[in-house]
Amino acid sequence: MIDGRRYRTDAWGACGEHVYPGGDIDPRQFFRIRNLTRRVRRLQPTLTFQLRSEFCVLALPTPPDIPSLRVLRPLNPPRPNDRVGFLPRIHASAVAELEDIGIQLIRDIPGDLILTEY
């Protein structure tokens, strides 16, 4: 019931009034058709210059060094609750043993490690 009115719905819960009734589709009811030829012609010299510049870069034997694209921080920084100590029902001694063998983050736990032994 919407706005105090009943709507018949199909099996997916969609209102029957919004279900495609069949027949021809007029694309003009969904899209606005505009002629952009003049705008594109004005941009063409700039685009040609930019594309030629890009092709020159692609033709280089090695990629250029772009300092602004260097990664300054790790892509997957550890989150505060990503440590093994946040595993549910894990004992402090088990956390210490895991850290002793070099496992500090949950994602570092190997798939074949049986945690019930810790």
SVG drawing of the C-alpha trace seen along z (x, -y; Angstrom):
<svg xmlns="http://www.w3.org/2000/svg" viewBox="-6 -26 70 54">
<polyline fill="none" stroke="black" stroke-width="0.4" points="0.0,0.0 1.4,-3.4 -0.2,-6.7 -3.3,-4.8 -3.7,-3.1 -3.3,0.5 -1.0,1.5 -0.9,4.9 2.7,6.2 4.3,9.0 6.4,11.8 9.4,9.5 7.4,6.9 7.4,4.4 4.2,2.3 2.2,3.6 1.9,0.0 5.7,0.0 5.9,3.3 6.7,3.1 3.3,3.6 4.8,4.7 4.7,3.0 7.1,0.6 9.5,-1.5 10.0,-5.1 13.7,-6.0 12.9,-9.7 11.0,-9.3 14.2,-8.1 16.9,-10.2 17.4,-13.8 18.9,-14.0 21.2,-17.0 23.6,-17.8 27.0,-18.2 28.9,-18.6 29.9,-22.2 31.2,-21.6 33.2,-18.6 34.7,-20.6 35.9,-23.3 37.6,-20.7 39.2,-18.7 42.5,-20.7 43.1,-20.4 42.2,-16.7 44.5,-16.1 47.4,-17.8 46.7,-15.8 46.4,-12.5 49.7,-13.1 51.4,-13.9 50.0,-10.7 51.3,-8.6 54.8,-10.2 54.7,-9.0 53.6,-5.6 56.4,-5.3 59.1,-5.9 61.2,-2.8 60.5,-3.1 57.7,-4.8 58.4,-8.3 59.1,-9.0 56.1,-10.8 56.7,-11.7 53.1,-12.5 52.0,-9.0 54.4,-7.3 52.6,-5.5 53.3,-7.2 51.3,-4.8 50.6,-1.1 47.5,-0.1 46.2,2.0 47.2,0.3 46.6,2.4 43.3,1.4 43.2,1.2 41.0,4.3 43.0,6.2 45.4,7.6 45.2,11.3 44.3,10.1 40.8,9.1 39.9,12.6 36.9,13.7 37.6,15.9 41.4,16.0 43.5,16.3 46.3,13.9 48.9,16.7 47.7,17.7 48.2,14.2 51.7,14.2 52.6,17.5 51.2,16.2 53.2,13.0 56.3,15.1 56.1,16.9 55.7,13.5 51.9,13.4 50.5,10.1 47.6,9.4 44.6,11.6 45.4,11.6 48.8,13.1 47.4,16.3 48.1,19.1 45.1,21.1 46.5,24.4 47.1,23.1 44.8,24.8 43.9,22.0 42.4,24.4 45.9,25.6 46.8,22.2"/>
</svg>
